[in-house]
Amino acid sequence: MTDLADLSATDLAAGFRAGTFTPTEALSSVEARIAACEPLIAALYAYNPEAARAAAAASSARHRRGEALGPLDGIAVTIKENIATKGVPMPLGTAASDLTPAPADAPPAARLREAGAVILGKTTMPDYGMLSSGLSSFHHLARNPWNPALNPGGSSAGAAAAAAAGYGPLHLGTDIGGSVRLPAGWCGLVGLKPSLGRVPIDPPYIGRVAGPMTRTVADTAVMMAVLSQPDRRDHMSLPSAEIPWQALTMSPKGLRLGLMLEAGFGFPAEPEVREAVIGAARRLAAEGAEIIEMPPFLTPEMMAGLDTFWRVRAFADIKALPPERAAKVLPFIRAWAEGGASASGLDVYHGVSQIMAMRAAAARAFAGIDFALSPTAPMPAFAAELPAPSNDPARPFEHIGFTVGANMSEQPAVSINAGYTESGLPIGMQIIGQRFDDIGVLRLAALWEKLRPAPHPWPRPDRAG
């Protein structure tokens, strides 16, 4: 029998409705999984089993009365620690934080709590979310359940590790350059970066979104139906829209799919990664889609400008700290941020202008296609102890070429498993859609989910070896 910890949110909700099992029983299974795996992968922060048990008991009572709040009522969920939950400090991954408890739930957390989801706690991230890694000066080193010697990716590191290990079906991350999609790809998950503003968040920022990390497309969709509800605290949020999140059917016939195998800067895609994405494109072509060779739309100049802007922002944040706290920031992040110390106003202006250049280039590139297919990352998961695949603060973003453009262009993009390396590591494929077509990328992901070969069993790091 399948462990309740490994059931999808849609299957759990069906079981709750039928009375086959209760939210309390499902949570008990998740707690056992956490007890077995957490010492190995270090995914959680502020784990609160007592509060989760109380929430599960209340949900179980609602289900008995036939008064469930909706499809997420009683489903276990984790929330990335930089999304505020009332009464819990937000260290932002760094030992430099002052650990003041958050006064209120941020919009995504509020929507999940209102929907009756059972919040297990928070998940870990690297310092200020500026690494595609589980390395942090505050949290224990997060590791990849597929191979704990490797990285889960980041910055939604703990969320990806928790999802792959089976800490319940629903996990919430954030993404400003790939921080949902990169760890999703490296951990074999579905990771959606919605259109900017589709999921209200506080505080909002250029390119920053919150998005689901799950094992199935259907679970991502059911989560989006809740997360996309309006909240006026996000002054960059989109108008409320009636989106049929559960209508995931799509025909491949006549679709024009751009195949983008080069990012335009940074590391080239490794052979196994390229072949997995090419194989997916061929399978979709066999079903009637038209595959169009798509050149990269980003350039090294664009990324250099964005890097400058981000460095200056990080330098300003760290410079504002008392010296004793600033000294606690991860050395890799401090070294990277120092690169912004000498930037002039013209440098910063040029950096910001490159965001607009990315938007314009993306608009041109997507004029003749419906969706783009690309690798999520150029390589499979890397060593757990490294801050980034380059391990070089002068070149920290060589691996985000395929993902960062969609942040700056505000387009929805999802990572979904496309296959595995010879050694059994997941390979992510990214699907990028037109602006605001969040349901479209999920529909194409759901189509690929049906067409792809059977995925490998989910990892159990506690049983490895």
Stockholm file with secondary structure:
# STOCKHOLM 1.0

chainA/1-465         MTDLADLSATDLAAGFRAGTFTPTEALSSVEARIAACEPLIAALYAYNPEAARAAAAASSARHRRGEALGPLDGIAVTIKENIATKGVPMPLGTAASDLTPAPADAPPAARLREAGAVILGKTTMPDYGMLSSGLSSFHHLARNPWNPALNPGGSSAGAAAAAAAGYGPLHLGTDIGGSVRLPAGWCGLVGLKPSLGRVPIDPPYIGRVAGPMTRTVADTAVMMAVLSQPDRRDHMSLPSAEIPWQALTMSPKGLRLGLMLEAGFGFPAEPEVREAVIGAARRLAAEGAEIIEMPPFLTPEMMAGLDTFWRVRAFADIKALPPERAAKVLPFIRAWAEGGASASGLDVYHGVSQIMAMRAAAARAFAGIDFALSPTAPMPAFAAELPAPSNDPARPFEHIGFTVGANMSEQPAVSINAGYTESGLPIGMQIIGQRFDDIGVLRLAALWEKLRPAPHPWPRPDRAG
#=GR chainA/1-465 SS CCCGGGSCHHHHHHHHHHTSSCHHHHHHHHHHHHHHHHHHHCCEESCCHHHHHHHHHHHHHHHHHTCCCSTTTTCEEEEETTSCCTTCBCCTTCTTSCCCBCSSCCHHHHHHHHTTCEEEEEECCCGGGCSSSSCCSSSCCCCBTTBTTBCCCSSSHHHHHHHHHTSCSEEEEEESSSTTHHHHHHTTCEEEECCTTSSCCSSCCTTCEEEEEESSHHHHHHHHHHHTSCCTTCTTCCCCCCCCTTCCCCCCTTCEEEECCCCSSSSCCCHHHHHHHHHHHHHHHHTTCEEEECCCCCCHHHHHHHHHHHHHHHHHHHHTSCHHHHTTSCHHHHHHHHTTTTCCHHHHHHHHHHHHHHHHHHHHHTTTCSEEEEESSSSSCCBTTCSSTTCCTTSTTTTCTTTHHHHHHTCCEEEEEEEECTTSCEEEEEEEESTTCHHHHHHHHHHHHHHSCCCCCCCCGGGCC
#=GC SS_cons         CCCGGGSCHHHHHHHHHHTSSCHHHHHHHHHHHHHHHHHHHCCEESCCHHHHHHHHHHHHHHHHHTCCCSTTTTCEEEEETTSCCTTCBCCTTCTTSCCCBCSSCCHHHHHHHHTTCEEEEEECCCGGGCSSSSCCSSSCCCCBTTBTTBCCCSSSHHHHHHHHHTSCSEEEEEESSSTTHHHHHHTTCEEEECCTTSSCCSSCCTTCEEEEEESSHHHHHHHHHHHTSCCTTCTTCCCCCCCCTTCCCCCCTTCEEEECCCCSSSSCCCHHHHHHHHHHHHHHHHTTCEEEECCCCCCHHHHHHHHHHHHHHHHHHHHTSCHHHHTTSCHHHHHHHHTTTTCCHHHHHHHHHHHHHHHHHHHHHTTTCSEEEEESSSSSCCBTTCSSTTCCTTSTTTTCTTTHHHHHHTCCEEEEEEEECTTSCEEEEEEEESTTCHHHHHHHHHHHHHHSCCCCCCCCGGGCC
//
